[in-house]
Amino acid sequence: MSGPRERLVVVGGDAAGMSAAAQARRLRTAAELEVVVLEQGDDVSYSACGIPYWVGGEVPERDRLIVRTPGEFADRDITVRTGTRAEAIDLDAGEVVTRTGERLGWDRLVIATGGRPTRPPIPGLDAPGVYGVHRLDDGAAIRAAIDAGPRDRPMRGLVLGGGYIGLEMAEALQRRGLEVTVVLADPLPMQLLDADMGERVCAAMKAMGMEVHTDQAVREVLVDAAGRARGVRTDVGSYDADLVVLGLGMGPEVSLAADAGLAIGPTGAVDVDRSQRCRDHPEVFAAGDCAQTFHRVTGEVTHVALGTHANKQGRVAGSVIGGRPARFAGVLGTALTRVGDLEVARTGLCTTQAEEAGFAYRADTIEGTTRAGYYPGADGIVVKLVSERGSGELLGAQVVGGPGSGKRIDVLATAIWAGMTAEDLAGSDLSYAPPFSPTYDPVVVAARAVSRTEQG
């Protein structure tokens, strides 16, 4: 005779939350487990990473960014309640309290509240005309502002920040015909790259016609008489704009978990074990951008906000809830973006991170071509490897180059994940054909440069 049906409540309906809900449902029937997802917004299971490409016009329609609708999840016996904000978690009672005061009981709880955009205390940052890039509604607001912009001159778009979102939004605005200025407090864009690689990114942005102002922290968002943003002021100068886009990074959204008394780790994210279970409550799980994780190379706790990790962590939580053992295997922070035709990718440790982690490291950089040099369309590529001095074990990699460069980072991430040395990678059997690579792929050439020197 079967026992009473349990209830899983998931707070947050994007990558981690819906992955957890879907995996738990795959493993347990609706007769065994009721699955309810609470989402404060109007959409679930959408690609926030696609917003810049929708703003830029490469993705023509908003709905193409939505993977599954609430109705499609209902067909799988997963109840999705959009427009429902969870205001509190009562751990003792096993209940979630919604904004309307409803108390929804749970047997298992998944917290997937995601991240929150970094918003430093800058005067004027909340003014009309300043836009985040977090939800589909943000993308819609930016598109509407561009479509309603001045007709007597090109609009001026100003992007704050030089990370992935900053670069992607700068290109998106330029594609829509705006004059683009990028202002960042760091010395170079893409701070997870080493300086020599970041300089290449900065040069490419300037070559595209963007203004790039580095080492300039924004002190104030300037507003007009109506209170609408019209530019920013730094210690160096002021820059005019018709709209301001924030690309200042993401932090974990943990207010719900923290207020409930769940442990928050040193990274500021929810402290979980490798099954995504909260360390201080066995029936509560956390996954995605709100959860702390660990670095595959160093073993140290870290927080990395990427959709790839969120989906996998949600699946781990859902597996455990569904009765199948699972463990999250850590992160390398592998990521890829582009600005114009320049592809930019990284994985593992950069030299600063390797030094902070206490490695005796070396860094080797090679330049090559994406295809056989004689083949039409061959473009430049730079590969940088960070390895442990002596052993040659790969610690990190960076790739910057023309079309066809970026996805090579996946070979390097796989090698680092598997604990390979540069010599191992140099001898590996990679594919070759003139339209795709030189006889020796740049990845292999970089590995050979390391192993050759290590061997003397």
N, C-alpha and C positions, 0 to 999 in steps of 0.2 A: 504494500500500500504506500503510495507516494505521500510525502509530507506537504505542508502548506506551501503555496507559491510565494517565493521571495520577490523582493522588489529591488532593482538597481536604479538609483537616481544618478544621472550625469548632469553636472552643472557646467554648461558650455558646449555649444553645438558646432564647433569647427573641427579641425584636423584630429586632435587628440581625443576629444569627447566622442565624436562620431565613430572613430576607429574603435574605441573601447566598447561603445554600444553595439556596433555591428559584430565585433568578434565575440562578445559575450552571447549575443543572439545565435551566432553560428553554432556555438557549443552547447547551448541550453535552450530548450523549447519554450514557447510562450506559456505552456502549462506549468513549467518549472520556474520560470523567471519572467517577471514583468520588467520591461525596460522603459524608463521615462527620462527624456532629455529636456532640460530647462535652458532655454536660450533667450537672453534679454533682447537681442535684435530680431530682425525680420527674416534673416537668412541663416541657413546652416550649410555645412559641408561646401564651402566655397574657397576659391583660390585667392587669398590676399596677395600672393606673389604675382598674380596676373594683373593687379590693378594698374601699375604703370603702363602696361602694354595696351590696356583698354583706354586709358587716358590718352595715350599716344596714337590711338587709332589702328594699331596692328590687330587687336582683337575688336571686332566691330560691334559686338553686342554684350551687354552686361550678363545676360543669362548664360553665356558660354563659360563664364567663370564659376557657375554653380554646378557641382558634381551630381548631387542628388537633392531633391526637394523633400520637405516634410511628408508629402503624400507618398513619395517613393519609399521613404523609411516606414511609413504606416503599413505599406504593403508587405513589409518584412516583420511586422508585429513589433515595431519600435515607435513609441509615442513621442512625438516632438512637439513641445509647447513653446512656440516662438512668442516674443513680446512678454516673456515671463522672467523677471529678474529675481534671483535668489539674494535675499538681504541678509540672511544669517543661517548658520548651521548650529543646531543643538546636538552636540555629541552625546550627551547623557540620554536624551530622549530618542535619539536616532531620527531626527527630523530636519528638513530644510524649511526655512520660513521664507515665503515669497513676499514681494513688495505689497501685495494685497492682504497680507496677514495669514494666508493659507499655510498650514503646517502639513508638509508632505513627508510621511514616514519612509524610511529606507532600511534595508538590511545590508546593502553595500552601497557605497558612495564613491563616485569618481569626481574629483575636482579638476576641471579642465578650463580654468578661467583665462588661460592664455597670457599674453603680455600686454603691457600698456606702453604707449609711445612716451619716450623721454620728453618731459616738458620742464625745462629749467625755469626758475622764477625770474623771467624777463618781463619787464613792463610792456604791455601791449600784445603779449603772445596770444591772448584770448580774443583779440579784436576780429571783427568780420574781415574776411580776406586772407586769413591765415588758415591753412588747411593741413590736417594730418593725412596719413596714408595708411589706414588701419582696417577700415571696413569698406564694403561696397558703397555705402552712402558717401564716404569720403571721396571716392573716385567720381561718383555722380556729381558731387558738389564742385569738384575741380573742373570737370567737363562743362558744367553749366556756366561757371565763371568765364571759361575761355570762350564759349559760344556767345556770351553776352558782352564780351570785352569791347574796347574802343575800336571803331572802324577807321579812324583817321590815321592810325599808326600801328605798328606791331605792338602787341602787348609785351610787357616786361615781366618775366617770371624770375623769382629769386628762390633758390633752394638753400636751406640751412642744413649742413651736414654733407659729408663725403663718403658715407658707407654705401652699402648695396642699394638701399632705397634712394639715397641722395643721387647716386649716379643714374639709376634707372629713371627717376622722375625728371632729372635734368634733360636726359635724352628725349623723354616723352614730351616735355614742354617744347623743346626745340622742333620736334617733328610736327607739332601743331602750329608752328610758325612764330613762336615767341622768342624774343631776345632773352637769353638765359644768363644769369649770374649765380655762381655757387660760392657761398661763404662758409668757411669752416674754421673751427678753433684749432684744429690740428695742423701740424706742419705740411701734411700731404693728405690727399684722399686715400681711402682704403688703408686704415691704420693696422689692419691685420696682415698687411704686406710689409716686407722690408722696404727701407727707404729707396733703394735703387729701383725696385719694381714699382713702387708708388709714384716715383718721378715719371715713369713711362706713362702711367695712367693720367697724370696731371698734364703732361705734354699733349696727349691725345685729345683731352677735353679742350685745351686751348686751341689746338689745330682745327677742331670742329667749330670754332667761333664762340665758344663759351668764355665768359669772364670767370676766372677762378681766383679767389682771394683766400689765402691760407694764413694761419696764425692770427686769426681775428675772431675773438669771441664776441658774439652779439650782446650788446648792452641794452638795447631798446628796439622795439618794433615801433616805427614811426606811423602815426595815423593822421588822417586829414580832418577837416572840420566836422565831418559826419561820423568820425570815430573809426573809419575804415583804414586798414593797413595800406600804407603807400611806400614802404621801404623799411630799412633797418639801419641802425647806427652801431658802429664798432668803435674801438679806441683809435682806429686809424682814419675812419671816414664814414660817410653815409652812402647808401646805395638805394636807388629808387626801384619801385616795383609796383605792378598792378595786382599781383598776387604773390603770396609767400607760402612755400611748401616746406613742411617740417620733415627732415630725414635724419633725426638725431639719435636714432637707435631705439631699442626696446628693452624694457625691464620687466621682471615677472609681476603679474597681477596677483597679489597674495592677500589682499585685505580681508576677503571672506574667510580664508583659512586661518590667518593670524588672529582675527577677532574670535574665531571659534576655539582658539587655544592650541592649534596644531603647531608643531615645531617648524621654525623657519631656519634654514641652514645659513652658513656664513656667506653664501652668494646672494642672499636675499630672497631665495626661492624656497618652496616647500621641501622639507627634508624627507626623502623617500629612500627605500632600499632598492635593490636591483630588480625587484618584482613590481616596482612603482607603488608599493604599499607605504603609507605614512608610518614612520618609525614609532610613533606614539599612539597609533590607533589601528588595530588589525583589520578593520572593515572599511577603512577609508584609503583611497588611492588618489594619487595626483599624477598628471601626465601633461606633457607639452611645455609651452613656454613658462608656465607657472611653477614647474618642478625643477629641482636641482638634479644634476647628473654628475658624471665623472669623465675625465679625459682618458682616452684609451692609451695614450703614450705615457703620461705622467702618473696616472692613477689618482690625481687630485680632483676634488670636487670642483665643478664649474657650472656655469649657466650659459647655454648657447641657444638662441631663439631661432630655430629653423624648422620649417614644415616637415622636412624629412624625419627629423628626430621626433617631432610631435606625433606623427602617424605611427611610428614604430613603438613609441612609449605607450600610446593608447592601445595598440594591439596587444602589448605585453599585459597591461592591466586587464583588458578584456579576456585574455586567455586565462589568467589566474582566477578571475571571477567565474569564468566558465568551467573551471576545474582542471585546466591543463597547465602544468608547471611551465613558467617562462621567466626569462631574465633579460633585462636590457643590457646590451653589451658595451655601452659607452659611446663616446663621440670623438671624432677627429676635427669637427668643425669644417668639414668639406663643403665648399660653396663655390658658386660660379655666377658670374654676371657679365655684362658687356656695356660698353659705352661706344656708340657708333659701330665701327667694324672691329674695335679692339675687344677681345675676349680676355677676361680676368678671372683667375681661379686660384684657390689655395686649399691646403689641407694640412693637418698636423700642426707642428710648431714652427713659428717664424724664429729668427735668430734671437730676438728679445725674449720670447717665451722659453726657448731652449736654455738661455743663460739663467733666467729666473728659476727654472726647474733644476738647475745645478748640473746640467750636462756639459761635458767637455765636447764641444761641437765644432764642426767645420761647415762652411757654406761654399757651394760650387755653382757657378752659373755658366750656361752655354747658350749660344745663339744658333739657330738653324732655320729651316723652312718647313712649312706645314705639309708640303708635297715635294715630290722630286723637283729639284731646282729648275729643270728644263720644262716641266709640265705647266701649261697655262693656269694661272690663278695661284701659283705658289706664293705664299706670303711669309713674312718673318714671324718667328716664335722664339721666346726666351724661356728657358726652364731653369729654375733654381732649386737645388736640393740642399736640405739641412740634414746632416747625418752625425752620428756619434763618432768622435775621433777615436781611431784605433780599431773599433769593431766594425765600423762602416754601416751600422744599423741605421735605417732611414727614420728620421724624426719628423720631417715636414717637407713640403714642396709648394712651389708657386709657379704659375704659368701665366704669361702675358703674351698675346700675339694676335695675328689676324684670324679670319674665319677658319675654323677647323682646329684651333689651338685648345680651347677651353676644356673639352671633354676628355682630353688626355689626363686631366687631373684624376679621373677615376682609376686609371691604371696605377697612378702613384698612391692614391688613397688605399687601394687594395693591397699594394705592396707593404705600406706602413701598417695596415690592419693586421697583416699576416706576420709581421715582425721580420720582414726580409731585409737583407743587407743590400748595399749598392751592388756588390758583386753578384748576388742572386738575381737582381733585376737586370743587370747588364747581360746575363746569360739567358734571360727568359725568351720565349718564342713568341714574339709579337708579329702581327701581320704586316705585309708590305705589298703595295701596288702604287705606281707613280701618281695616280690621282689622289691618293690618300696620305702618303708619307714618303720620305726618302728611304733608301735601302735600310739604313739604320735610323729608326725613329728617334726624334729628339729626346724622348724619355730615356731610351737606351744610351744615347750619346752622353747625356748628363750622368747616368749611373756609371758608365765607363770612366768618365772623368774622375769620379770619386774613387772607384775601386782601383784605378791605375795608380793614383797617388798614394792610396793607403797601402798598396802592395810595394810601393817604392819603385 
